[in-house]
Amino acid sequence: MEIQLWREMLHPYEQAVSELLVKFNSMKEEYSKYSLYSPIESVRGRVKTVSSILEKMKRKNISFDHLEDMIEDIAGIRIICQFVEDIDKVATLIRMRSDMEVLQQKNYLENKKASGYRSYHLIVSYVVETIRGPKRIHVEIQIRTMAMNFWATTEHSLQYKYKGRIPEHVSGQLERISDAIFVLDNEMSQVRSEIIDAQIDSQIQTGIVKDILTCIENLYHVASEREVLKIQNEFYRIFMSNDIEELKRFQRQLDIFAEGYRAQSV
């Protein structure tokens, strides 16, 4: 296939990855906006390189005519979660979406690969709008924990180093590490609720502080400098006390104070 034809073929996949990164990151931001715990920690995406596609075609004896039908991971999205429980939540969110259709599911969490690889894979059908009209393509979505991703990234690097022939003693170590990571993920799940509560409190505090600072900044235009400095110093005192309930009370009082000035200006 000519270079130009490769570029034309891969462009819709690049477009799909760009769009899906925006959509999944938007989901994460929406959780944050409403001070909710997000099951999505981070999102990454990639399109297979031409050399990687050619290697897979050779390994699986795939012709150019069947390339796009037989290779389902030309476009790939990787969603990283904090906890194992989050993986099922993310998969459910994807199944509920109207802009993509789940075609296949591969659960390597309960049935790890021989190498020790653990992850949850979804093959989805996704439509991109191109200048030649809509094009339906396959996208592989991998969902895994941060610990699983660390293992998978390391194993991938070793596969590249040893050209797919990892020495037996190294593969044995990788499998033992995979089992240790599985235990670690399960132990982290036992303190999941405490960690989530702490993260939500942090998100709430960040939002309150942002609103308070905006309000104080606006007061500089309508109130005396002496009054604003007094409010500002009180805010610093409460913030340093690390008492979120007192911070909430201060925010409510500040809103009432600011509303009085807004009423006077009408």
Secondary structure, DSSP 8 states (H G I E B T S, - for coil): --HHHHHHHHHHHHHHHHHHHHHHHHHHHHHHHTT---S--EEEEEE--HHHHHHHHHHHT--GGGHHHH-TTSEEEEEEESSHHHHHHHHHHHHH-SSEEEEEEEETTTS--TT----EEEEEEEEEEETTEEEEEEEEEEEEEHHHHHHHHHHHHHHHHTTT---HHHHHHHHHHHHHHHHHHHHHHHTHHHHHHHHHHHHHHHHHHHHHHHHHHHHTTTS-HHHHHHHHHHHHHHHHHT-HHHHHHHHHHHHHHHHHHHHHH-
